[in-house]
Amino acid sequence: MTFRFVVHVGSLSDPYNGDSMKNSHFSLTFFLTCAAVFLVASSVCQAQIRLESICSVHGQKEIRLTGMGLVVGLNGTGDGGDAGPTIRALATAMKNMNVPVLDAAELKKAENVAIVMIDATIPKTGLHLGQKLDCYVSSYLGAESLQGGRLLIAPLQMAGANQEMLIGTASGHLIVEDLAAPTKARLPGGVVLETDLFRNQEFMNQIVDMSSGEPTIHLLLNESHSSYISARIITEVINEAFEFESFDQQHARAASPSMIDVRIPKTWQSTPVDFVAEVLDLKVTSPHSISRVQVNAKTGVVILSGDVELSPVLINHPNLQINIGAANNPIDGAQFRSLSDGNSTRANTRLDQLVQALNQLGVPRDAMIEVLRELSRSGKLHAVYEEI
């Protein structure tokens, strides 16, 4: 079945004049030529994607560090002497530095100090003792700005873990990146790790699962690629890559649309890191992804991912008429060139054709977004529609 795609721009009550018809025919002809070149090129050059780009390994996770500290050196923009927690924290810090405070009233003019929350993230690939990472600080009392401040050395622990376990320390000069939000700042390289959470054996115990009696890793598919189709394709690629190791035994098995279990062959069990690297370096051709349309109504940005298709539909808009269907019906007596050729066997029209054609015809972005909304509401848009 051949589906044709007709676009009519302008007032529906006004007939087309000759010039607008010529321009419309020229725009659509130009678009058809570009679309044909694009389709031919895409059929020749198919994307090769590493599994590392669409999968992660179960057990690898980021580690969040949190803490509280004092920022000093502010130009009168701190919490002030009325902030009890700040005064108590400052008094404790001064006591630890052998400058005891006998009366909290002595600190009532401490307007150059602010108490802050500190957070940092150790990446899932891990960092080791002595390495540094960035952290962020945020004031949560009455400070007006952290501009020009310096964080006194403060301990950091894992969020929700044993608070006695010191993971790192943070200190240094603050950088306020957004002057519209001066109570938030960044400390580049301000955290020094004081312990090693990614020692080789401990780290590999999190990655390699021995519960089945055989060492196994679990690949987790990213949300945008999680599907039964993706899991099957990746499973086939892994089994094919390691078939010489297994004498026709299957090493990979799809446990769910988002997880694939991979048994480590005997020849790789003494070097599991190398095996993980070998698996993640495998490539799949044009991996399946969920069709998705993301629209930012404020900026007018429209993002299409996956193969987004449209069912036959006729849309009337005050300044726009779109007919996507099998019939090449004239509109207001005008004939339009079809976006699909006469030999097409596709049951649906691709949305990227619609969007590009509307762009070629100069359709306002707000009108385009209204069309996308209505297509989604009517069920003719075969994709996940998200609007922010």
BAZAFI-946209 format. One record per residue (C-alpha): residue in three letters; x, y, z. Coordinates in nm, 2 decimals, padded with zeros to 4 digits. Layout:
! residues N
+------+--------+--------+--------+
! code !      x !      y !      z !
+------+--------+--------+--------+
!  ala !      X !      Y !      Z !
...
+------+--------+--------+--------+
***
This chain:
! residues 388
+------+--------+--------+--------+
! code !      x !      y !      z !
+------+--------+--------+--------+
!  met !  00.00 !  00.00 !  00.00 !
!  thr !  00.14 !  00.34 ! -00.09 !
!  phe !  00.08 !  00.63 !  00.15 !
!  arg !  00.12 !  00.99 !  00.03 !
!  phe !  00.19 !  01.30 !  00.23 !
!  val !  00.02 !  01.63 !  00.14 !
!  val !  00.10 !  01.97 !  00.29 !
!  his ! -00.10 !  02.28 !  00.24 !
!  val !  00.03 !  02.60 !  00.41 !
!  gly ! -00.17 !  02.92 !  00.43 !
!  ser ! -00.52 !  03.02 !  00.51 !
!  leu ! -00.77 !  02.74 !  00.44 !
!  ser ! -01.03 !  02.99 !  00.33 !
!  asp ! -00.80 !  03.16 !  00.07 !
!  pro ! -00.72 !  03.00 ! -00.26 !
!  tyr ! -00.36 !  02.95 ! -00.37 !
!  asn ! -00.21 !  03.19 ! -00.61 !
!  gly !  00.04 !  03.08 ! -00.88 !
!  asp !  00.35 !  03.20 ! -00.70 !
!  ser !  00.28 !  03.02 ! -00.38 !
!  met !  00.21 !  02.70 ! -00.57 !
!  lys !  00.54 !  02.73 ! -00.75 !
!  asn !  00.72 !  02.79 ! -00.42 !
!  ser !  00.54 !  02.50 ! -00.26 !
!  his !  00.63 !  02.27 ! -00.55 !
!  phe !  00.99 !  02.38 ! -00.55 !
!  ser !  01.03 !  02.33 ! -00.17 !
!  leu !  00.88 !  01.99 ! -00.18 !
!  thr !  01.08 !  01.89 ! -00.48 !
!  phe !  01.40 !  02.01 ! -00.31 !
!  phe !  01.31 !  01.82 !  00.00 !
!  leu !  01.23 !  01.50 ! -00.19 !
!  thr !  01.58 !  01.51 ! -00.35 !
!  cys !  01.75 !  01.56 ! -00.02 !
!  ala !  01.54 !  01.28 !  00.14 !
!  ala !  01.63 !  01.04 ! -00.14 !
!  val !  02.00 !  01.11 ! -00.10 !
!  phe !  01.97 !  01.07 !  00.28 !
!  leu !  01.79 !  00.74 !  00.25 !
!  val !  02.04 !  00.60 !  00.00 !
!  ala !  02.33 !  00.71 !  00.22 !
!  ser !  02.18 !  00.56 !  00.53 !
!  ser !  02.12 !  00.23 !  00.37 !
!  val !  02.49 !  00.21 !  00.28 !
!  cys !  02.64 !  00.34 !  00.60 !
!  gln !  02.49 !  00.17 !  00.90 !
!  ala !  02.60 !  00.28 !  01.24 !
!  gln !  02.84 !  00.05 !  01.44 !
!  ile !  02.78 !  00.11 !  01.81 !
!  arg !  03.00 ! -00.03 !  02.08 !
!  leu !  02.82 ! -00.20 !  02.36 !
!  glu !  03.00 !  00.03 !  02.60 !
!  ser !  02.79 !  00.31 !  02.46 !
!  ile !  02.45 !  00.15 !  02.53 !
!  cys !  02.53 ! -00.09 !  02.82 !
!  ser !  02.68 ! -00.08 !  03.17 !
!  val !  02.79 ! -00.36 !  03.40 !
!  his !  02.58 ! -00.45 !  03.70 !
!  gly !  02.77 ! -00.37 !  04.02 !
!  gln !  02.94 ! -00.06 !  03.89 !
!  lys !  02.78 !  00.24 !  04.05 !
!  glu !  02.86 !  00.60 !  04.14 !
!  ile !  02.92 !  00.67 !  04.50 !
!  arg !  02.77 !  00.99 !  04.65 !
!  leu !  02.97 !  01.16 !  04.92 !
!  thr !  02.82 !  01.42 !  05.15 !
!  gly !  02.93 !  01.64 !  05.44 !
!  met !  02.89 !  01.97 !  05.61 !
!  gly !  03.15 !  02.25 !  05.64 !
!  leu !  03.22 !  02.61 !  05.70 !
!  val !  03.30 !  02.87 !  05.44 !
!  val !  03.51 !  03.17 !  05.56 !
!  gly !  03.64 !  03.49 !  05.40 !
!  leu !  03.30 !  03.62 !  05.28 !
!  asn !  03.26 !  03.99 !  05.25 !
!  gly !  02.98 !  04.03 !  05.50 !
!  thr !  02.75 !  03.80 !  05.30 !
!  gly !  02.76 !  03.50 !  05.55 !
!  asp !  02.49 !  03.36 !  05.78 !
!  gly !  02.56 !  03.62 !  06.05 !
!  gly !  02.57 !  03.59 !  06.43 !
!  asp !  02.20 !  03.50 !  06.46 !
!  ala !  02.24 !  03.16 !  06.29 !
!  gly !  02.28 !  02.91 !  06.58 !
!  pro !  02.42 !  02.61 !  06.38 !
!  thr !  02.68 !  02.83 !  06.22 !
!  ile !  02.79 !  02.98 !  06.55 !
!  arg !  02.82 !  02.64 !  06.72 !
!  ala !  03.01 !  02.49 !  06.42 !
!  leu !  03.25 !  02.79 !  06.42 !
!  ala !  03.30 !  02.76 !  06.79 !
!  thr !  03.38 !  02.39 !  06.76 !
!  ala !  03.63 !  02.46 !  06.48 !
!  met !  03.80 !  02.73 !  06.68 !
!  lys !  03.82 !  02.50 !  06.98 !
!  asn !  03.99 !  02.23 !  06.76 !
!  met !  04.24 !  02.49 !  06.66 !
!  asn !  04.31 !  02.57 !  07.03 !
!  val !  04.12 !  02.90 !  07.02 !
!  pro !  03.82 !  02.81 !  07.25 !
!  val !  03.52 !  03.04 !  07.26 !
!  leu !  03.39 !  03.10 !  07.61 !
!  asp !  03.07 !  03.27 !  07.51 !
!  ala !  02.88 !  03.24 !  07.19 !
!  ala !  02.80 !  03.61 !  07.20 !
!  glu !  03.16 !  03.67 !  07.10 !
!  leu !  03.07 !  03.54 !  06.76 !
!  lys !  02.76 !  03.75 !  06.71 !
!  lys !  02.92 !  03.95 !  06.43 !
!  ala !  03.05 !  03.65 !  06.24 !
!  glu !  02.90 !  03.77 !  05.91 !
!  asn !  03.19 !  03.64 !  05.70 !
!  val !  03.11 !  03.28 !  05.78 !
!  ala !  02.85 !  03.04 !  05.63 !
!  ile !  02.76 !  02.68 !  05.70 !
!  val !  02.72 !  02.47 !  05.38 !
!  met !  02.63 !  02.13 !  05.26 !
!  ile !  02.89 !  01.95 !  05.05 !
!  asp !  02.84 !  01.68 !  04.79 !
!  ala !  03.06 !  01.50 !  04.55 !
!  thr !  03.03 !  01.19 !  04.33 !
!  ile !  03.29 !  00.92 !  04.27 !
!  pro !  03.24 !  00.79 !  03.91 !
!  lys !  03.13 !  00.43 !  03.86 !
!  thr !  03.47 !  00.35 !  03.71 !
!  gly !  03.63 !  00.44 !  04.05 !
!  leu !  03.90 !  00.66 !  04.20 !
!  his !  04.17 !  00.56 !  04.44 !
!  leu !  04.35 !  00.68 !  04.75 !
!  gly !  04.50 !  01.03 !  04.70 !
!  gln !  04.30 !  01.11 !  04.38 !
!  lys !  04.10 !  01.43 !  04.36 !
!  leu !  03.75 !  01.52 !  04.23 !
!  asp !  03.52 !  01.82 !  04.22 !
!  cys !  03.26 !  01.89 !  04.47 !
!  tyr !  02.97 !  02.14 !  04.51 !
!  val !  02.87 !  02.34 !  04.81 !
!  ser !  02.54 !  02.50 !  04.89 !
!  ser !  02.44 !  02.74 !  05.17 !
!  tyr !  02.12 !  02.65 !  05.35 !
!  leu !  02.08 !  02.92 !  05.61 !
!  gly !  02.10 !  03.29 !  05.57 !
!  ala !  02.41 !  03.35 !  05.36 !
!  glu !  02.35 !  03.59 !  05.07 !
!  ser !  02.65 !  03.49 !  04.87 !
!  leu !  02.95 !  03.25 !  04.87 !
!  gln !  03.14 !  03.46 !  04.63 !
!  gly !  03.51 !  03.49 !  04.74 !
!  gly !  03.47 !  03.23 !  05.02 !
!  arg !  03.70 !  02.94 !  05.11 !
!  leu !  03.59 !  02.61 !  05.25 !
!  leu !  03.77 !  02.50 !  05.56 !
!  ile !  03.87 !  02.13 !  05.55 !
!  ala !  03.57 !  01.92 !  05.60 !
!  pro !  03.52 !  01.54 !  05.62 !
!  leu !  03.30 !  01.35 !  05.37 !
!  gln !  03.12 !  01.02 !  05.41 !
!  met !  02.92 !  00.80 !  05.19 !
!  ala !  02.55 !  00.90 !  05.18 !
!  gly !  02.35 !  00.67 !  05.42 !
!  ala !  02.66 !  00.47 !  05.53 !
!  asn !  02.85 !  00.45 !  05.85 !
!  gln !  02.92 !  00.81 !  05.95 !
!  glu !  03.24 !  00.71 !  06.12 !
!  met !  03.40 !  00.60 !  05.79 !
!  leu !  03.60 !  00.89 !  05.64 !
!  ile !  03.60 !  00.87 !  05.26 !
!  gly !  03.75 !  01.20 !  05.17 !
!  thr !  03.82 !  01.56 !  05.28 !
!  ala !  03.71 !  01.88 !  05.10 !
!  ser !  03.87 !  02.22 !  05.12 !
!  gly !  03.97 !  02.51 !  04.89 !
!  his !  03.86 !  02.83 !  04.72 !
!  leu !  03.50 !  02.84 !  04.59 !
!  ile !  03.40 !  02.93 !  04.24 !
!  val !  03.04 !  03.07 !  04.20 !
!  glu !  02.95 !  02.97 !  03.84 !
!  asp !  02.61 !  03.13 !  03.82 !
!  leu !  02.59 !  03.49 !  03.96 !
!  ala !  02.21 !  03.45 !  03.96 !
!  ala !  02.25 !  03.18 !  04.22 !
!  pro !  02.54 !  03.30 !  04.44 !
!  thr !  02.47 !  03.06 !  04.73 !
!  lys !  02.58 !  02.77 !  04.52 !
!  ala !  02.95 !  02.71 !  04.42 !
!  arg !  03.19 !  02.46 !  04.29 !
!  leu !  03.52 !  02.34 !  04.42 !
!  pro !  03.74 !  02.21 !  04.14 !
!  gly !  03.96 !  01.93 !  04.26 !
!  gly !  03.86 !  02.01 !  04.61 !
!  val !  03.81 !  01.66 !  04.74 !
!  val !  04.10 !  01.43 !  04.82 !
!  leu !  04.01 !  01.06 !  04.87 !
!  glu !  04.14 !  00.93 !  05.20 !
!  thr !  04.06 !  00.56 !  05.14 !
!  asp !  04.05 !  00.32 !  04.85 !
!  leu !  03.70 !  00.19 !  04.77 !
!  phe !  03.79 !  00.03 !  04.44 !
!  arg !  04.07 ! -00.21 !  04.54 !
!  asn !  04.08 ! -00.48 !  04.27 !
!  gln !  03.93 ! -00.78 !  04.44 !
!  glu !  03.66 ! -00.59 !  04.63 !
!  phe !  03.56 ! -00.41 !  04.31 !
!  met !  03.55 ! -00.73 !  04.11 !
!  asn !  03.34 ! -00.90 !  04.38 !
!  gln !  03.07 ! -00.64 !  04.30 !
!  ile !  03.10 ! -00.70 !  03.92 !
!  val !  03.13 ! -01.08 !  03.90 !
!  asp !  02.83 ! -01.28 !  04.03 !
!  met !  02.91 ! -01.63 !  04.17 !
!  ser !  02.56 ! -01.72 !  04.29 !
!  ser !  02.49 ! -01.96 !  04.00 !
!  gly !  02.82 ! -02.15 !  04.06 !
!  glu !  02.98 ! -02.00 !  03.75 !
!  pro !  03.13 ! -01.65 !  03.72 !
!  thr !  02.88 ! -01.43 !  03.55 !
!  ile !  02.85 ! -01.06 !  03.47 !
!  his !  02.52 ! -00.88 !  03.40 !
!  leu !  02.49 ! -00.62 !  03.13 !
!  leu !  02.24 ! -00.35 !  03.19 !
!  leu !  02.09 ! -00.18 !  02.88 !
!  asn !  02.05 !  00.20 !  02.89 !
!  glu !  01.69 !  00.31 !  02.92 !
!  ser !  01.67 !  00.44 !  02.56 !
!  his !  01.78 !  00.10 !  02.43 !
!  ser !  01.60 ! -00.14 !  02.67 !
!  ser !  01.37 ! -00.36 !  02.48 !
!  tyr !  01.32 ! -00.73 !  02.40 !
!  ile !  01.46 ! -00.66 !  02.05 !
!  ser !  01.77 ! -00.50 !  02.18 !
!  ala !  01.83 ! -00.77 !  02.43 !
!  arg !  01.80 ! -01.04 !  02.16 !
!  ile !  02.03 ! -00.86 !  01.92 !
!  ile !  02.30 ! -00.81 !  02.18 !
!  thr !  02.27 ! -01.16 !  02.31 !
!  glu !  02.33 ! -01.30 !  01.96 !
!  val !  02.63 ! -01.07 !  01.91 !
!  ile !  02.80 ! -01.19 !  02.23 !
!  asn !  02.73 ! -01.56 !  02.16 !
!  glu !  02.87 ! -01.53 !  01.81 !
!  ala !  03.18 ! -01.35 !  01.94 !
!  phe !  03.26 ! -01.62 !  02.20 !
!  glu !  03.13 ! -01.93 !  02.02 !
!  phe !  03.49 ! -02.06 !  01.98 !
!  glu !  03.53 ! -02.05 !  02.36 !
!  ser !  03.22 ! -02.26 !  02.44 !
!  phe !  03.19 ! -02.55 !  02.19 !
!  asp !  02.84 ! -02.44 !  02.09 !
!  gln !  02.73 ! -02.35 !  02.44 !
!  gln !  02.56 ! -02.02 !  02.48 !
!  his !  02.74 ! -01.78 !  02.71 !
!  ala !  02.48 ! -01.49 !  02.69 !
!  arg !  02.12 ! -01.51 !  02.79 !
!  ala !  01.87 ! -01.23 !  02.79 !
!  ala !  01.72 ! -01.22 !  03.14 !
!  ser !  01.49 ! -00.93 !  03.07 !
!  pro !  01.45 ! -00.64 !  02.82 !
!  ser !  01.71 ! -00.45 !  03.02 !
!  met !  01.95 ! -00.72 !  03.14 !
!  ile !  02.17 ! -00.98 !  02.98 !
!  asp !  02.35 ! -01.25 !  03.18 !
!  val !  02.69 ! -01.34 !  03.04 !
!  arg !  02.89 ! -01.63 !  03.17 !
!  ile !  03.27 ! -01.58 !  03.18 !
!  pro !  03.44 ! -01.85 !  02.97 !
!  lys !  03.71 ! -02.06 !  03.15 !
!  thr !  03.99 ! -01.91 !  02.95 !
!  trp !  03.89 ! -01.56 !  03.08 !
!  gln !  03.81 ! -01.64 !  03.44 !
!  ser !  04.15 ! -01.54 !  03.57 !
!  thr !  04.13 ! -01.21 !  03.39 !
!  pro !  03.77 ! -01.09 !  03.43 !
!  val !  03.86 ! -00.73 !  03.37 !
!  asp !  03.99 ! -00.82 !  03.02 !
!  phe !  03.67 ! -01.02 !  02.95 !
!  val !  03.45 ! -00.72 !  03.05 !
!  ala !  03.66 ! -00.50 !  02.82 !
!  glu !  03.62 ! -00.75 !  02.54 !
!  val !  03.24 ! -00.77 !  02.58 !
!  leu !  03.20 ! -00.39 !  02.59 !
!  asp !  03.41 ! -00.35 !  02.29 !
!  leu !  03.18 ! -00.56 !  02.07 !
!  lys !  02.97 ! -00.37 !  01.82 !
!  val !  02.61 ! -00.39 !  01.71 !
!  thr !  02.47 ! -00.25 !  01.39 !
!  ser !  02.20 !  00.02 !  01.43 !
!  pro !  02.08 ! -00.10 !  01.78 !
!  his !  01.71 ! -00.08 !  01.83 !
!  ser !  01.59 !  00.21 !  02.03 !
!  ile !  01.24 !  00.31 !  02.15 !
!  ser !  01.09 !  00.57 !  01.92 !
!  arg !  01.06 !  00.90 !  02.10 !
!  val !  00.96 !  01.26 !  02.03 !
!  gln !  01.08 !  01.52 !  02.27 !
!  val !  00.94 !  01.88 !  02.24 !
!  asn !  01.05 !  02.19 !  02.43 !
!  ala !  00.76 !  02.42 !  02.37 !
!  lys !  00.96 !  02.72 !  02.52 !
!  thr !  01.26 !  02.70 !  02.29 !
!  gly !  01.09 !  02.53 !  02.00 !
!  val !  01.34 !  02.24 !  01.99 !
!  val !  01.20 !  01.91 !  01.85 !
!  ile !  01.41 !  01.59 !  01.90 !
!  leu !  01.32 !  01.27 !  01.72 !
!  ser !  01.49 !  00.94 !  01.82 !
!  gly !  01.43 !  00.60 !  01.67 !
!  asp !  01.21 !  00.53 !  01.37 !
!  val !  00.90 !  00.75 !  01.44 !
!  glu !  00.61 !  00.67 !  01.21 !
!  leu !  00.27 !  00.82 !  01.14 !
!  ser ! -00.05 !  00.64 !  01.05 !
!  pro ! -00.28 !  00.79 !  00.78 !
!  val ! -00.45 !  01.11 !  00.91 !
!  leu ! -00.59 !  01.44 !  00.80 !
!  ile ! -00.52 !  01.74 !  01.02 !
!  asn ! -00.68 !  02.08 !  00.97 !
!  his ! -00.51 !  02.38 !  01.14 !
!  pro ! -00.61 !  02.75 !  01.10 !
!  asn ! -00.31 !  02.81 !  00.89 !
!  leu ! -00.21 !  02.45 !  00.79 !
!  gln ! -00.37 !  02.14 !  00.64 !
!  ile ! -00.19 !  01.81 !  00.64 !
!  asn ! -00.32 !  01.50 !  00.47 !
!  ile ! -00.12 !  01.18 !  00.52 !
!  gly ! -00.29 !  00.89 !  00.35 !
!  ala ! -00.33 !  00.66 !  00.05 !
!  ala ! -00.53 !  00.90 ! -00.17 !
!  asn ! -00.36 !  01.18 ! -00.36 !
!  asn ! -00.66 !  01.41 ! -00.31 !
!  pro ! -00.64 !  01.77 ! -00.43 !
!  ile ! -00.69 !  02.05 ! -00.18 !
!  asp ! -00.86 !  02.37 ! -00.29 !
!  gly ! -00.82 !  02.25 ! -00.64 !
!  ala ! -00.43 !  02.22 ! -00.61 !
!  gln ! -00.23 !  01.91 ! -00.67 !
!  phe !  00.08 !  01.84 ! -00.46 !
!  arg !  00.38 !  01.61 ! -00.51 !
!  ser !  00.39 !  01.30 ! -00.28 !
!  leu !  00.68 !  01.25 ! -00.04 !
!  ser !  00.66 !  00.87 ! -00.11 !
!  asp !  00.74 !  00.72 ! -00.45 !
!  gly !  00.50 !  00.50 ! -00.63 !
!  asn !  00.68 !  00.18 ! -00.54 !
!  ser !  00.68 !  00.24 ! -00.17 !
!  thr !  00.56 ! -00.05 !  00.05 !
!  arg !  00.58 !  00.13 !  00.38 !
!  ala !  00.26 !  00.12 !  00.57 !
!  asn !  00.33 !  00.44 !  00.75 !
!  thr !  00.50 !  00.78 !  00.68 !
!  arg !  00.80 !  00.88 !  00.88 !
!  leu !  00.77 !  01.18 !  01.11 !
!  asp !  01.11 !  01.32 !  01.02 !
!  gln !  00.97 !  01.36 !  00.67 !
!  leu !  00.69 !  01.56 !  00.80 !
!  val !  00.91 !  01.78 !  01.02 !
!  gln !  01.16 !  01.85 !  00.75 !
!  ala !  00.89 !  01.93 !  00.50 !
!  leu !  00.73 !  02.17 !  00.74 !
!  asn !  01.07 !  02.34 !  00.80 !
!  gln !  01.12 !  02.36 !  00.42 !
!  leu !  00.78 !  02.54 !  00.39 !
!  gly !  00.86 !  02.78 !  00.67 !
!  val !  00.58 !  02.66 !  00.90 !
!  pro !  00.60 !  02.85 !  01.23 !
!  arg !  00.75 !  02.63 !  01.51 !
!  asp !  00.45 !  02.68 !  01.74 !
!  ala !  00.22 !  02.55 !  01.47 !
!  met !  00.44 !  02.25 !  01.42 !
!  ile !  00.43 !  02.17 !  01.79 !
!  glu !  00.05 !  02.19 !  01.79 !
!  val !  00.05 !  01.94 !  01.50 !
!  leu !  00.27 !  01.70 !  01.69 !
!  arg !  00.05 !  01.73 !  02.00 !
!  glu ! -00.26 !  01.64 !  01.80 !
!  leu ! -00.09 !  01.35 !  01.63 !
!  ser !  00.00 !  01.21 !  01.97 !
!  arg ! -00.34 !  01.26 !  02.12 !
!  ser ! -00.51 !  01.09 !  01.82 !
!  gly ! -00.29 !  00.79 !  01.85 !
!  lys ! -00.15 !  00.84 !  01.50 !
!  leu !  00.20 !  00.92 !  01.63 !
!  his !  00.37 !  00.59 !  01.69 !
!  ala !  00.63 !  00.69 !  01.96 !
!  val !  00.66 !  00.81 !  02.32 !
!  tyr !  00.57 !  01.18 !  02.32 !
!  glu !  00.73 !  01.40 !  02.58 !
!  glu !  00.69 !  01.77 !  02.62 !
!  ile !  00.88 !  01.99 !  02.86 !
+------+--------+--------+--------+
***
